[in-house]
Amino acid sequence: MKSIHHPTAEIIKPDPRLVRDTQRVAQAFGLEIAANDYIVSPDGQPHLLEVNHIPNVTRFPEIWNAYAQFVLQWLAVD
């Protein structure tokens, strides 16, 4: 996926390496939710561009719904 804002963007199966890296980065920054932006070079090497502590969740309804449920649960914590 080149951009989630492109009209043909779709949810794809995530690369397990990038998932693990994103989880490590989120943990290092103490973030419960994070989305990292990467460029993957032609040889398959990922390059981290940025860490988003408030990721864009509006493009895909499935992600928006999961995020909304997370926020509602987080707000309900005493």
N, CA and C of each residue as an Amber inpcrd file, in Angstrom:
protein
   234
   0.8630000  -1.1610000   0.0000000   0.0000000   0.0000000   0.0000000
   0.9120000   1.2270000   0.0000000   0.6950000   2.1160000  -0.9230000
   1.5190000   3.3100000  -0.9850000   0.9630000   4.4310000  -0.1320000
  -0.3260000   4.5360000  -0.0430000  -0.9550000   5.5680000   0.7740000
  -2.3590000   5.1160000   1.1220000  -2.7250000   5.2560000   2.3840000
  -4.0820000   4.8670000   2.7650000  -5.1050000   5.8420000   2.2160000
  -4.6520000   6.9810000   1.7170000  -5.5710000   7.9880000   1.2030000
  -5.8940000   7.7840000  -0.2790000  -5.1970000   6.8870000  -0.9300000
  -5.4580000   6.6140000  -2.3440000  -6.7910000   5.8740000  -2.4630000
  -7.6190000   6.2070000  -3.4540000  -8.9430000   5.5870000  -3.5660000
  -8.9180000   4.0670000  -3.7060000  -7.8220000   3.5070000  -4.1930000
  -7.7580000   2.0530000  -4.3500000  -7.0980000   1.3570000  -3.1620000
  -6.8050000   2.1040000  -2.1110000  -6.1570000   1.5080000  -0.9370000
  -7.0470000   0.4350000  -0.3360000  -6.4130000  -0.6070000   0.1600000
  -7.1490000  -1.6890000   0.8010000  -6.3160000  -2.2590000   1.9410000
  -6.9800000  -2.9370000   2.8440000  -6.2750000  -3.5790000   3.9450000
  -5.5670000  -4.8080000   3.3920000  -4.2830000  -4.9320000   3.7210000
  -3.4970000  -6.0760000   3.2820000  -2.9610000  -6.8070000   4.5050000
  -2.5380000  -8.0360000   4.2990000  -1.9500000  -8.7990000   5.3930000
  -0.6370000  -8.1170000   5.7940000  -0.4810000  -7.7980000   7.0890000
   0.7280000  -7.0880000   7.5080000   1.9620000  -7.9900000   7.5080000
   3.0840000  -7.3820000   7.2530000   4.3710000  -8.0670000   7.3140000
   4.6920000  -8.3180000   8.7900000   4.8810000  -9.5620000   9.2160000
   5.1440000  -9.8510000  10.6320000   6.3490000  -9.1020000  11.1950000
   7.3660000  -8.8470000  10.3600000   8.5330000  -8.0800000  10.8330000
   8.1330000  -6.6620000  11.2190000   7.2660000  -6.0570000  10.4020000
   6.8550000  -4.6860000  10.6800000   5.9150000  -4.6320000  11.8760000
   5.0980000  -5.6570000  12.0490000   4.2220000  -5.7210000  13.2250000
   5.0740000  -5.7910000  14.4900000   6.0620000  -6.6930000  14.5110000
   6.9370000  -6.8150000  15.6910000   7.6830000  -5.5120000  15.9570000
   8.1920000  -4.8940000  14.8980000   8.9230000  -3.6440000  15.0690000
   8.0130000  -2.5530000  15.6170000   6.8030000  -2.4560000  15.0910000
   5.8450000  -1.4580000  15.5690000   5.5060000  -1.6980000  17.0320000
   5.3290000  -2.9520000  17.4210000   5.0400000  -3.2670000  18.8240000
   6.2060000  -2.8710000  19.7240000   7.4310000  -3.1360000  19.2860000
   8.6130000  -2.7540000  20.0820000   8.7190000  -1.2350000  20.2230000
   8.4870000  -0.5250000  19.1290000   8.5560000   0.9380000  19.1690000
   7.4700000   1.4920000  20.0900000   6.2550000   0.9820000  19.9630000
   5.1560000   1.4460000  20.8190000   5.4880000   1.2070000  22.2840000
   6.0170000   0.0350000  22.5950000   6.3760000  -0.2710000  23.9810000
   7.4800000   0.6650000  24.4730000   8.4650000   0.9200000  23.6450000
   9.5660000   1.8010000  24.0380000   9.0800000   3.2120000  24.3550000
   8.0550000   3.6670000  23.6360000   7.5050000   4.9970000  23.8700000
   6.3470000   4.9960000  24.8620000   5.9680000   3.8220000  25.3650000
   4.8600000   3.7330000  26.3150000   3.5090000   4.0120000  25.6800000
   3.3470000   3.6420000  24.4180000   2.1030000   3.9000000  23.6940000
   1.2400000   2.6460000  23.6530000  -0.0470000   2.7950000  23.9510000
  -0.9650000   1.6710000  23.8270000  -1.3960000   1.4730000  22.3800000
  -1.4250000   2.5460000  21.6220000  -1.7720000   2.4900000  20.2000000
  -0.7040000   3.2560000  19.4340000  -0.2590000   2.6840000  18.3490000
   0.7180000   3.3530000  17.4950000   0.6090000   2.7740000  16.0950000
   0.9830000   3.5690000  15.1320000   1.0870000   3.0970000  13.7490000
   2.3610000   3.6890000  13.1750000   3.2070000   2.8410000  12.6700000
   4.4610000   3.2960000  12.0850000   4.3290000   3.3680000  10.5750000
   5.0160000   4.3280000   9.9890000   5.1020000   4.4320000   8.5350000
   6.4810000   3.9350000   8.1140000   6.5030000   3.0550000   7.1390000
   7.7440000   2.4770000   6.6320000   7.8070000   2.6400000   5.1230000
   9.0210000   2.6620000   4.6200000   9.2850000   2.4280000   3.2070000
  10.0600000   1.1190000   3.1710000   9.6480000   0.2220000   2.2930000
  10.3630000  -1.0390000   2.1290000  11.1120000  -0.9620000   0.8050000
  12.4310000  -1.0580000   0.8950000  13.2590000  -0.9410000  -0.3060000
  13.0900000  -2.1760000  -1.1970000  13.4990000  -2.0740000  -2.4480000
  13.3370000  -3.2040000  -3.3700000  13.9620000  -4.5120000  -2.8700000
  15.0040000  -4.4050000  -2.0370000  15.6310000  -5.6240000  -1.5110000
  14.9090000  -6.1620000  -0.2750000  13.7800000  -5.5220000   0.0950000
  12.9750000  -5.9970000   1.2220000  13.3250000  -5.3940000   2.5610000
  14.2930000  -4.5010000   2.6030000  14.7170000  -3.8830000   3.8630000
  13.7350000  -2.7730000   4.2550000  13.1050000  -2.8830000   5.4420000
  12.1910000  -1.8220000   5.8770000  12.9580000  -0.6450000   6.4770000
  12.4370000   0.5490000   6.2520000  13.0180000   1.7720000   6.8050000
  11.8980000   2.5380000   7.5040000  12.0510000   2.7420000   8.8030000
  11.0440000   3.4540000   9.5900000  11.0820000   4.9360000   9.2500000
   9.9270000   5.4850000   8.8950000   9.8280000   6.9090000   8.5800000
   9.3460000   7.7160000   9.7690000   8.2810000   7.2330000  10.4250000
   7.7340000   7.9730000  11.5530000   6.8520000   7.0710000  12.3980000
   6.6610000   7.5070000  13.6480000   5.7750000   6.8250000  14.5890000
   4.5770000   7.7380000  14.8110000   3.3850000   7.2040000  14.6180000
   2.1590000   7.9760000  14.8030000   1.4910000   7.5390000  16.0960000
   1.4400000   8.4430000  17.0670000   0.7930000   8.0950000  18.3390000
  -0.7240000   8.2320000  18.2520000  -1.1960000   8.9370000  17.2550000
  -2.6340000   9.0140000  16.9740000  -2.7850000   8.6660000  15.4950000
  -2.8330000   7.3580000  15.1920000  -2.8710000   6.9640000  13.7830000
  -4.1800000   7.3260000  13.1010000  -4.0980000   7.5060000  11.7980000
  -5.2930000   7.7780000  11.0010000  -6.1140000   6.4960000  10.9290000
  -7.2860000   6.5260000  11.5200000  -8.1270000   5.3300000  11.5600000
  -9.4280000   5.5230000  10.7830000  -9.5670000   6.6250000  10.0970000
 -10.8440000   6.9340000   9.4530000 -10.9960000   6.3300000   8.0620000
  -9.9270000   5.8890000   7.4450000  -9.9890000   5.4050000   6.0560000
 -10.7500000   4.0940000   5.9230000 -10.5800000   3.2000000   6.9050000
 -11.1930000   1.8810000   6.8330000 -12.1610000   1.6920000   7.9880000
 -13.4340000   1.4240000   7.7160000 -14.4330000   1.2710000   8.7830000
 -14.0580000   0.2070000   9.8140000 -13.4180000  -0.8770000   9.3790000
 -13.0470000  -1.9300000  10.3210000 -12.0690000  -1.4150000  11.3690000
 -11.1180000  -0.6220000  10.9240000 -10.1280000  -0.0710000  11.8500000
 -10.7750000   1.0000000  12.7190000 -11.6050000   1.8420000  12.1370000
 -12.2950000   2.8810000  12.8980000 -13.1260000   2.2640000  14.0130000
 -13.8720000   1.2110000  13.7170000 -14.7060000   0.5700000  14.7330000
 -13.8650000  -0.0320000  15.8520000 -12.7790000  -0.6970000  15.5090000
 -11.8990000  -1.2760000  16.5340000 -11.2860000  -0.1750000  17.3940000
 -10.8780000   0.9190000  16.7610000 -10.2910000   2.0380000  17.4990000
 -11.3300000   2.6680000  18.4270000 -12.5370000   2.8520000  17.9400000
 -13.5990000   3.4390000  18.7660000 -13.8680000   2.5670000  19.9890000
 -13.9050000   1.2600000  19.8110000 -14.1150000   0.3570000  20.9430000
 -12.9650000   0.4520000  21.9380000 -11.7420000   0.5400000  21.4370000
 -10.5780000   0.6850000  22.3120000 -10.6810000   1.9630000  23.1370000
 -11.0050000   3.0610000  22.4920000 -11.1100000   4.3450000  23.1930000
 -12.2200000   4.2980000  24.2340000 -13.3550000   3.7270000  23.8930000
 -14.4550000   3.6310000  24.8610000 -14.0510000   2.7940000  26.0710000
 -13.3570000   1.6980000  25.8460000 -12.8800000   0.8800000  26.9640000
 -11.8540000   1.6420000  27.7910000 -10.9730000   2.3690000  27.1300000
  -9.9450000   3.1370000  27.8210000 -10.5850000   4.2210000  28.6890000
 -11.6160000   4.8800000  28.1710000 -12.2980000   5.9280000  28.9330000
 -13.0490000   5.3680000  30.1350000 -13.4750000   4.1200000  30.0630000
 -14.2360000   3.5030000  31.1490000 -13.3480000   3.0420000  32.2980000
 -12.0340000   3.0240000  32.1050000 -11.1120000   2.5860000  33.1580000
 -11.0890000   3.6260000  34.2660000 -11.2110000   3.1450000  35.5000000
 -11.1910000   4.0760000  36.6460000  -9.7940000   4.5120000  36.9830000
